[in-house]
């Protein structure tokens, strides 16, 4: 089964799937190794990892496609990604869908913010006219080659015009054919229940460290009808905290021994990155080459 079919299966299944956020290929591998069935790769984590910068729309589509390609290439589970505003008009959106699809993503969401966009939990957002967003979404749907690629329209209108406007937009995004439409910022359990009632299709909950409501109960969100719960910045903030503490210990104690307890054991790291598998693969190719050489030598006798 392809990762896209698997993602659709997870969304449609009873209960809620947990999808932590990867900020690079290694964090994606860690998430998969812990038994999660899906993950998200968002712009917030990408900008932190790639540029050590906040998520304020300063990257471009090709950088994202390359970044997501490395993440998808490191794992065998579905990766759901952030497509910002689509990186321009309808022609840009078409190019983005083709590039992200080639990168291996299982699903993507496009926001109706103006360009350059910013993290949905930051102040100062603006949204484009709804007809412009509908045109972008239609372009995205027409551009996908694999019908199993999940395309989501996200509205950031809640923080600008209120939840009624955001829900109305999402209803229109579903009318044009999106697989899901998400009102960004509908993060209380009460708001989420309303969205589930009024917007057709599945709904994803979001617990981000940037979200002031991040302490919501996962069980309550599942009971409210969430098909998936994303944790887009959990690995990023964990990494920043852990590396900061380790480097502080190294600086203050002037001792590598002080850092060692916080580090992954060498054997665990090699297992994670697949050193033994890589060596075995190299040996299998060398063995095949030796067989060819042996047959050639025998034939010349």
N, C-alpha and C positions, 0 to 999 in steps of 0.2 A: 504494500500500500504506500502511495506517495505521501510525503509529509503534508501536502495540501489536503488530500482526502482525509488524512488522520486529523488535521486541525478541524475540518468540518465535522468529523465524527465526534470529536471531543466537545465541540460547541453544542451539538445536538443531543448529546447524551444527558441523562438525568444527573443532577448534582452539579457541582462547581469544580472546574479545573483551576489549579494554582499555577501562575506563570510568572516566575521571578524575572528580573531584568538583567540582561548581560551587557557589559560595557566593552567587551572585547572577546576574542576567540577563547582565551583561557578561562575567563569567568563563565562563558557559555558551557565549556566542557565540565566545569565544576558543577554547574546547575544540573546538567544531564546526569552526571555521575551520582548525584544525590537522589535520583529517581523521579525528577519532575518530568511531566509529559509534554510540556510546552514552555516557551519562554517569550519574552518581549525584548526588543532592542529599540530603545527610544532615543530621541534627539538629545534629551537632557544628559543621559549617560554618555552618548557619543561625543558631545561637545566637551564634556569633562575629560574623557579619555583621550580624544584626539588633539584637542587644543588647550586643555586646562582652562576652559572658558565657560561662562554661563550659557544657557540655552536661549540665545537671542537671535537666532536665524542667520548666523554668520558663515555657515558652510554651504556647500553646493551639492547638487544631485549626484555627481560622479563620485565625490568623496564618500557620500552615504552609501552608494551602491557598492563601492569597494569594501567599505567597512562591514556592511551587512553580508557581503559575499564571504568574507573571512569567518564571520560568526556562523553562518549557515554551513560552511564547509567543515567546521570543527565538530558538528553534532549531527545526530540523526533524528532529532525531534523537531516539531514545527517551531518556526521563528516568526513572530508577528511584529511588524516594524512601523516606525514613525516615518511618514512621507512629508512631514511639514505641510506646507500649503500646496504641494505639487511642484514647487520651484518655478512658478511662472504661470502662463496662460495654458490654454487647452493643448497646444502643441508640446509645451514643456511637460505637461502631465502625461501625455502619451509616451514621450521618451522615458520618463521616470518609471512608468509601469513596466515597460519593456526591459529596462535596466534592472529593476528590482526583481522582476520575474526571473531574469537570467542569473541573478545573484542567488536565487534559491529560496526567497522568502515564501512563507505560507499564507501570509495576509499582510495588509497594509492599511493605514488610515490616513486620510487627507483632511486637514483642518480648513475651516472657512475664515481664518484670520487673514488680514492684509499681510503682504510681504514687506519687510522681513518679519516673520512671526516670532513669538517668544513662548517660553514655557507657559502652559495654560494656567498655572497657579501664580504667575507674576502679574502685577498691575500694569495698566497701560495698553491692554489689548484692544484691537479694533477688528471688526469683521467686514468682509466684502459683501456687496449686494447678493441676495439669495440667488438671483438668476445667474450670476457669474459662477457661483459655486455649483449650481446644477449643471452648468455647461462643463465644468471641470470633471465632475463625477461621471457624466455621460461619456466624456472623452476617455476617462480611466477605464470604464466598463467596456468600451469598444476596443481599447488597446490590448486588453489581456488576451493572451493566446491560450492559456490554460483556464478553462471555466471553473476549476476548483480553487483558483486564487481568490482569497477572501478580500473584498474591497469594502472599506468602512468609511462612511462620511461622518466626520466629527464636527460638531458645532461648538464654537466658543462664545456663542451669543449670550449665554447665561450671565457671564460676568459683565456684559455690556448692556444688554437689553432685558435681562430677566429670564426666568425659567420658562415662561409661556412662549416667548419668542424662540428660545432654543428648541423646545419640543416641536413647535410648528415647523421649524426648519428641518428637524430630523424626520418628521413625517414626510416632508417633501423629498428628502434624500432617499427614503425608502421607496417612495412612489417612482423615482427615476430608475430604481433597480439595484440599489446598494444591498449588500448582504447584511449589513448592520448600520445603524446610525446612532451615534453616541453624543448626548449633550454633556460636554466637558464641564465639570464642576458640580454636577448633580450628585453630591457625595454624602449627603446624609441619608440614613436608611429611609426616611420618609420621602425624600426627593427621589431616591432610587426606585422605590415602590411605584411612585407615580409614573416615572419614565417607563418601567416595565409594563404598566397598564396602558399607556397612551402611545407608545412608539412600537410598531410591529417589529418582529424579529428578536434575536437574542440581545442580551445586554451584558457588557463587561464592566465589572467594578474595578476601581483603581485605588490602590493604597501606596501613595508616593510620600517620601520623606518631605517633599515640598508642599504637600497637601496638609492644611491645618486640621483636617478631619481624619488624619491617618490612623488614629487610634480606634476607628470603628471595628466592631467585631466581625471577623471573617464568617462566623456562623450566622450572624444576623444578615449579612449580605447574601449568603447562600439561600437563606430562608426567604429573602426578598425577591429572589429569582435570578441572581447573577449566574450566567453560564460559565464565566471565566473571571478570575480576579488577578489583576496584574500588580506586580511590585517593581516598577521600572527602575527605581534608584536604590534598592536594598543592597545589592552587591557593590555598587559604586561607593555608597557611604560607608559600608563595612570595610572596604579596601582602604579608603582614605583614613578612617579611624585606626585601623590595624597598622598600616605602614607608618602613620604619624607616631603612634606609640612606640613602634620598634626603632625608628630612627631617633626618637628622643632618648630612648634608653641607650642606644649606641653612642650618641653625642655626650650624654651626661655621665655614663658609667665608663666610657672608654674601654668597653669590653664586648667582644663578639659573643661571649658566653651569655651576656645579659639579654641578647636578642634571640639566641637560639631556641629557647622554649616557645617563642611565638611563631616559629617558622615551621613550615610543613616538613615532615621527615623526607629525606632524599628519595627513599624507595616509593613513598606515596606520590611524590611529584613525577618520578619517572613512569609510574603506573598511569597517572593522569595524562601525561603527554604521549604515552605509547612507545617508550623507548624499546622495550623488548619486542613489540610487534614490528617496529621499524627494522630492527636488526634481523628478525626472522624473515621479513620480506626481502631484505638485501641478500640474505643467504639463499633464499629460494631462487632468486634470479641468477645468482652465481652458480648454483647447482644446475640450473637449466642450461646455462652457458657451458658448463663443464661437460654435460651430456652431449651437447651438439659437437663440441670439440672432439670428444671421444669417438663419436660416430664417424666424424669426418676423417679422423686418423685411421680408424679401422677400414674405411672404404678405400683409402689410398694404398693399402698394403696389397 
